[in-house]
Amino acid sequence: MPEAVPSDTVPSAAAPLPAAVLFDMDGTLVDTEQLWWKAAAELAEELGHPLTDRDAPEVLGQAVEHTAAHLHRVSGTSRPEAELAAVLGESFAAKVAAETVPRPGALDLLAALREARVPTALVSASPRLVVDLVLSSIGRDWFAVTMAAEDTPRTKPAPDPYLAAAERLGLDPATCVAVEDTPTGVASAAAAGCAVLAVPSTAVPMPDGGRITLLDSLERADLALLGKLSAAPAV
């Protein structure tokens, strides 16, 4: 099982800093995971397939095309997958534009990393349109690099986005810490060789093993913890 860090025992002692911290966006930095679920649920209802918990692995943390393919398959609709993906993307973008709320502790952690001169990257499976909407809300200058779904041949759970972000920063992924909230994102970051801080935004179980540490809130994360994670040996 991944190491669980109780909320009252987060390390506070001095530790080496990570080479960089690579943040997921939806559900990690901003509270948009529920907006994505709502967009998918509205389309699923229209297709005659109300979403249930069984659909969660095919929706939460997934790219637009993946969820569109899932809805196409389970609903049996004759509407093309590309049309479903377009509807999902437009609906989600509209919801993000109307309501983007930072997750608790997210901006404070970004500020601490900036003060410590630790570079950061945004690594998202959302389309560039949505990424840019969020950046317009929380600020673009937090990040040295931003990655959207279109920026790599494959998106999460493949390791490509994290590998590309580390390459753009000129770093070995093994020296970086990724911060994620879904099993899909954790799998992507772990496959790239990053240490992973998993801060779940839903009750979906996280994958086991490797350099994965569970935390209940970014409010409990600090530079010491991130440094400890980056110093853990790769397995």
C-alpha positions as a LaTeX table, in Angstrom:
\begin{tabular}{lrrr}
\hline
Residue & $x$ (\AA) & $y$ (\AA) & $z$ (\AA) \\
\hline
Met1 & 0.00 & 0.00 & 0.00 \\
Pro2 & 1.18 & 3.57 & $-0.52$ \\
Glu3 & 2.61 & 5.27 & 2.51 \\
Ala4 & $-0.12$ & 7.29 & 4.22 \\
Val5 & 0.89 & 10.52 & 5.93 \\
Pro6 & $-1.49$ & 11.29 & 8.82 \\
Ser7 & $-2.67$ & 14.88 & 8.80 \\
Asp8 & $-1.04$ & 15.57 & 12.17 \\
Thr9 & 2.36 & 14.03 & 11.43 \\
Val10 & 3.49 & 15.74 & 8.22 \\
Pro11 & 7.27 & 16.14 & 8.36 \\
Ser12 & 8.43 & 19.62 & 9.32 \\
Ala13 & 12.19 & 19.04 & 9.63 \\
Ala14 & 14.53 & 20.51 & 7.07 \\
Ala15 & 14.92 & 18.40 & 3.93 \\
Pro16 & 16.49 & 18.80 & 0.49 \\
Leu17 & 14.21 & 20.55 & $-1.97$ \\
Pro18 & 12.84 & 18.74 & $-5.02$ \\
Ala19 & 14.27 & 19.71 & $-8.37$ \\
Ala20 & 10.75 & 20.71 & $-9.43$ \\
Val21 & 7.13 & 20.13 & $-8.49$ \\
Leu22 & 4.75 & 19.12 & $-11.27$ \\
Phe23 & 1.10 & 19.81 & $-10.51$ \\
Asp24 & $-2.00$ & 18.26 & $-11.97$ \\
Met25 & $-4.74$ & 20.86 & $-12.45$ \\
Asp26 & $-8.32$ & 19.55 & $-12.20$ \\
Gly27 & $-9.12$ & 18.44 & $-8.68$ \\
Thr28 & $-5.56$ & 19.12 & $-7.49$ \\
Leu29 & $-4.98$ & 22.85 & $-7.84$ \\
Val30 & $-8.53$ & 23.91 & $-8.65$ \\
Asp31 & $-11.88$ & 22.45 & $-7.71$ \\
Thr32 & $-12.95$ & 21.50 & $-11.22$ \\
Glu33 & $-13.22$ & 17.71 & $-10.94$ \\
Gln34 & $-16.86$ & 18.02 & $-9.89$ \\
Leu35 & $-17.49$ & 20.37 & $-12.82$ \\
Trp36 & $-16.06$ & 17.72 & $-15.17$ \\
Trp37 & $-18.28$ & 15.06 & $-13.58$ \\
Lys38 & $-21.28$ & 17.35 & $-13.97$ \\
Ala39 & $-20.51$ & 17.94 & $-17.66$ \\
Ala40 & $-20.18$ & 14.19 & $-18.23$ \\
Ala41 & $-23.30$ & 13.44 & $-16.19$ \\
Glu42 & $-25.39$ & 15.90 & $-18.17$ \\
Leu43 & $-24.32$ & 14.36 & $-21.47$ \\
Ala44 & $-24.75$ & 10.82 & $-20.13$ \\
Glu45 & $-28.28$ & 11.64 & $-19.01$ \\
Glu46 & $-29.02$ & 13.00 & $-22.48$ \\
Leu47 & $-27.73$ & 9.72 & $-23.94$ \\
Gly48 & $-29.93$ & 7.65 & $-21.60$ \\
His49 & $-27.10$ & 6.38 & $-19.41$ \\
Pro50 & $-27.16$ & 8.05 & $-15.98$ \\
Leu51 & $-23.69$ & 7.98 & $-14.45$ \\
Thr52 & $-22.99$ & 5.83 & $-11.39$ \\
Asp53 & $-19.92$ & 5.12 & $-9.30$ \\
Arg54 & $-19.03$ & 2.39 & $-11.78$ \\
Asp55 & $-18.41$ & 5.05 & $-14.41$ \\
Ala56 & $-16.01$ & 7.04 & $-12.20$ \\
Pro57 & $-12.76$ & 5.38 & $-13.41$ \\
Glu58 & $-13.70$ & 6.26 & $-17.00$ \\
Val59 & $-14.55$ & 9.88 & $-16.15$ \\
Leu60 & $-12.49$ & 11.23 & $-13.26$ \\
Gly61 & $-9.00$ & 12.23 & $-14.32$ \\
Gln62 & $-9.58$ & 11.12 & $-17.90$ \\
Ala63 & $-9.12$ & 13.05 & $-21.12$ \\
Val64 & $-12.16$ & 14.29 & $-23.02$ \\
Glu65 & $-11.71$ & 11.69 & $-25.77$ \\
His66 & $-11.51$ & 8.82 & $-23.28$ \\
Thr67 & $-14.74$ & 9.79 & $-21.51$ \\
Ala68 & $-16.48$ & 10.44 & $-24.82$ \\
Ala69 & $-15.50$ & 6.95 & $-26.01$ \\
His70 & $-16.79$ & 5.46 & $-22.76$ \\
Leu71 & $-20.14$ & 7.24 & $-23.05$ \\
His72 & $-20.42$ & 6.21 & $-26.69$ \\
Arg73 & $-19.80$ & 2.59 & $-25.74$ \\
Val74 & $-22.07$ & 2.28 & $-22.71$ \\
Ser75 & $-24.96$ & 4.28 & $-24.14$ \\
Gly76 & $-24.98$ & 2.64 & $-27.55$ \\
Thr77 & $-25.63$ & 6.04 & $-29.16$ \\
Ser78 & $-25.26$ & 6.55 & $-32.88$ \\
Arg79 & $-23.77$ & 10.00 & $-32.33$ \\
Pro80 & $-20.08$ & 10.04 & $-33.30$ \\
Glu81 & $-17.46$ & 9.99 & $-30.55$ \\
Ala82 & $-15.97$ & 13.20 & $-31.94$ \\
Glu83 & $-19.31$ & 14.96 & $-31.49$ \\
Leu84 & $-19.59$ & 13.73 & $-27.91$ \\
Ala85 & $-16.04$ & 14.91 & $-27.19$ \\
Ala86 & $-16.84$ & 18.35 & $-28.59$ \\
Val87 & $-20.00$ & 18.63 & $-26.46$ \\
Leu88 & $-18.11$ & 17.54 & $-23.34$ \\
Gly89 & $-15.27$ & 19.98 & $-23.98$ \\
Glu90 & $-17.57$ & 22.94 & $-24.57$ \\
Ser91 & $-19.73$ & 22.15 & $-21.54$ \\
Phe92 & $-16.72$ & 21.75 & $-19.26$ \\
Ala93 & $-15.07$ & 24.93 & $-20.54$ \\
Ala94 & $-18.24$ & 26.92 & $-19.89$ \\
Lys95 & $-18.47$ & 25.58 & $-16.35$ \\
Val96 & $-14.79$ & 26.34 & $-15.66$ \\
Ala97 & $-15.17$ & 29.87 & $-17.02$ \\
Ala98 & $-18.10$ & 30.45 & $-14.66$ \\
Glu99 & $-16.55$ & 28.88 & $-11.55$ \\
Thr100 & $-12.87$ & 28.24 & $-10.87$ \\
Val101 & $-12.05$ & 27.79 & $-7.19$ \\
Pro102 & $-8.50$ & 26.98 & $-5.95$ \\
Arg103 & $-8.23$ & 23.90 & $-3.76$ \\
Pro104 & $-7.42$ & 24.55 & $-0.08$ \\
Gly105 & $-3.71$ & 25.12 & 0.37 \\
Ala106 & $-2.91$ & 25.20 & $-3.36$ \\
Leu107 & $-1.93$ & 28.84 & $-3.73$ \\
Asp108 & $-0.03$ & 28.85 & $-0.43$ \\
Leu109 & 2.04 & 25.88 & $-1.57$ \\
Leu110 & 2.75 & 27.53 & $-4.92$ \\
Ala111 & 3.83 & 30.69 & $-3.11$ \\
Ala112 & 6.19 & 28.72 & $-0.85$ \\
Leu113 & 7.75 & 27.01 & $-3.85$ \\
Arg114 & 8.21 & 30.33 & $-5.60$ \\
Glu115 & 9.89 & 31.82 & $-2.53$ \\
Ala116 & 12.20 & 28.79 & $-2.35$ \\
Arg117 & 12.92 & 29.12 & $-6.09$ \\
Val118 & 11.69 & 25.62 & $-6.85$ \\
Pro119 & 10.39 & 25.51 & $-10.45$ \\
Thr120 & 6.87 & 24.29 & $-11.03$ \\
Ala121 & 4.95 & 22.92 & $-14.00$ \\
Leu122 & 1.25 & 22.45 & $-14.69$ \\
Val123 & 0.58 & 19.01 & $-16.19$ \\
Ser124 & $-3.04$ & 18.59 & $-17.21$ \\
Ala125 & $-5.08$ & 16.14 & $-19.27$ \\
Ser126 & $-7.59$ & 18.91 & $-20.02$ \\
Pro127 & $-7.65$ & 20.69 & $-23.39$ \\
Arg128 & $-5.55$ & 23.83 & $-23.79$ \\
Leu129 & $-8.74$ & 25.92 & $-23.86$ \\
Val130 & $-9.61$ & 24.80 & $-20.33$ \\
Val131 & $-6.03$ & 25.07 & $-19.08$ \\
Asp132 & $-5.84$ & 28.66 & $-20.31$ \\
Leu133 & $-9.16$ & 29.50 & $-18.65$ \\
Val134 & $-7.86$ & 28.23 & $-15.32$ \\
Leu135 & $-4.52$ & 30.02 & $-15.73$ \\
Ser136 & $-6.37$ & 33.25 & $-16.42$ \\
Ser137 & $-8.10$ & 32.80 & $-13.08$ \\
Ile138 & $-5.28$ & 31.63 & $-10.77$ \\
Gly139 & $-2.35$ & 33.27 & $-12.58$ \\
Arg140 & $-0.04$ & 32.11 & $-15.36$ \\
Asp141 & 3.22 & 33.14 & $-13.73$ \\
Trp142 & 3.16 & 30.39 & $-11.11$ \\
Phe143 & 4.46 & 27.93 & $-13.71$ \\
Ala144 & 7.61 & 27.68 & $-15.82$ \\
Val145 & 5.93 & 25.08 & $-18.05$ \\
Thr146 & 2.30 & 24.21 & $-18.78$ \\
Met147 & 1.17 & 21.02 & $-20.47$ \\
Ala148 & $-2.30$ & 20.38 & $-21.92$ \\
Ala149 & $-3.84$ & 17.32 & $-23.55$ \\
Glu150 & $-2.80$ & 18.40 & $-27.04$ \\
Asp151 & 0.87 & 18.80 & $-26.12$ \\
Thr152 & 1.84 & 15.11 & $-26.17$ \\
Pro153 & 0.91 & 12.17 & $-28.44$ \\
Arg154 & $-0.63$ & 10.39 & $-25.45$ \\
Thr155 & $-2.09$ & 11.88 & $-22.31$ \\
Lys156 & $-2.64$ & 10.43 & $-18.84$ \\
Pro157 & $-2.44$ & 7.60 & $-17.74$ \\
Ala158 & 0.50 & 7.35 & $-20.16$ \\
Pro159 & 3.71 & 8.89 & $-18.76$ \\
Asp160 & 4.14 & 11.24 & $-21.74$ \\
Pro161 & 2.88 & 14.49 & $-20.12$ \\
Tyr162 & 5.16 & 14.18 & $-17.10$ \\
Leu163 & 8.12 & 13.08 & $-19.19$ \\
Ala164 & 7.60 & 16.08 & $-21.49$ \\
Ala165 & 7.24 & 18.53 & $-18.60$ \\
Ala166 & 10.48 & 17.31 & $-16.99$ \\
Glu167 & 12.27 & 17.46 & $-20.35$ \\
Arg168 & 11.12 & 21.06 & $-20.89$ \\
Leu169 & 12.48 & 21.91 & $-17.46$ \\
Gly170 & 15.74 & 20.14 & $-18.29$ \\
Leu171 & 15.32 & 17.71 & $-15.38$ \\
Asp172 & 15.28 & 13.99 & $-14.67$ \\
Pro173 & 11.67 & 13.05 & $-13.74$ \\
Ala174 & 13.04 & 10.98 & $-10.85$ \\
Thr175 & 14.17 & 14.21 & $-9.15$ \\
Cys176 & 10.71 & 15.77 & $-9.41$ \\
Val177 & 7.60 & 15.44 & $-7.28$ \\
Ala178 & 4.23 & 15.20 & $-9.01$ \\
Val179 & 1.05 & 16.23 & $-7.18$ \\
Glu180 & $-2.08$ & 14.39 & $-8.30$ \\
Asp181 & $-5.62$ & 13.63 & $-7.16$ \\
Thr182 & $-6.80$ & 10.66 & $-9.26$ \\
Pro183 & $-5.56$ & 7.11 & $-9.96$ \\
Thr184 & $-5.17$ & 8.03 & $-13.64$ \\
Gly185 & $-2.87$ & 10.93 & $-12.85$ \\
Val186 & $-0.94$ & 9.01 & $-10.20$ \\
Ala187 & $-0.35$ & 6.20 & $-12.70$ \\
Ser188 & 0.94 & 8.71 & $-15.28$ \\
Ala189 & 3.36 & 10.41 & $-12.89$ \\
Ala190 & 4.60 & 7.15 & $-11.37$ \\
Ala191 & 5.19 & 5.64 & $-14.82$ \\
Ala192 & 7.30 & 8.69 & $-15.69$ \\
Gly193 & 9.47 & 7.99 & $-12.65$ \\
Cys194 & 8.33 & 10.90 & $-10.47$ \\
Ala195 & 7.76 & 10.71 & $-6.76$ \\
Val196 & 4.02 & 11.27 & $-6.28$ \\
Leu197 & 2.07 & 13.15 & $-3.63$ \\
Ala198 & $-1.50$ & 11.90 & $-4.01$ \\
Val199 & $-4.16$ & 14.19 & $-2.54$ \\
Pro200 & $-7.45$ & 12.49 & $-3.48$ \\
Ser201 & $-10.36$ & 14.69 & $-4.48$ \\
Thr202 & $-12.79$ & 11.75 & $-4.51$ \\
Ala203 & $-13.23$ & 8.43 & $-2.73$ \\
Val204 & $-11.79$ & 6.44 & $-5.67$ \\
Pro205 & $-8.96$ & 4.20 & $-4.34$ \\
Met206 & $-5.40$ & 5.14 & $-5.32$ \\
Pro207 & $-2.92$ & 2.70 & $-6.88$ \\
Asp208 & $-0.49$ & 0.90 & $-4.60$ \\
Gly209 & 3.29 & 0.89 & $-4.30$ \\
Gly210 & 6.19 & 2.83 & $-5.67$ \\
Arg211 & 7.09 & 6.35 & $-4.57$ \\
Ile212 & 3.48 & 7.27 & $-3.78$ \\
Thr213 & 2.50 & 9.14 & $-0.61$ \\
Leu214 & $-1.08$ & 9.85 & 0.39 \\
Leu215 & $-2.12$ & 13.10 & 2.05 \\
Asp216 & $-5.59$ & 14.34 & 2.94 \\
Ser217 & $-5.12$ & 17.98 & 1.91 \\
Leu218 & $-2.60$ & 20.31 & 0.27 \\
Glu219 & $-2.97$ & 22.39 & 3.42 \\
Arg220 & $-0.81$ & 19.72 & 5.07 \\
Ala221 & 1.90 & 19.82 & 2.39 \\
Asp222 & 5.08 & 21.84 & 2.81 \\
Leu223 & 8.61 & 22.11 & 1.43 \\
Ala224 & 9.96 & 19.62 & 3.95 \\
Leu225 & 7.51 & 16.93 & 2.87 \\
Leu226 & 8.15 & 17.55 & $-0.83$ \\
Gly227 & 11.88 & 17.39 & $-0.23$ \\
Lys228 & 11.56 & 14.13 & 1.66 \\
Leu229 & 9.53 & 12.62 & $-1.18$ \\
Ser230 & 12.02 & 13.69 & $-3.85$ \\
Ala231 & 14.87 & 12.17 & $-1.84$ \\
Ala232 & 13.19 & 8.76 & $-1.62$ \\
Pro233 & 15.05 & 6.21 & $-3.76$ \\
Ala234 & 13.48 & 5.22 & $-7.07$ \\
Val235 & 12.26 & 1.65 & $-7.20$ \\
\hline
\end{tabular}
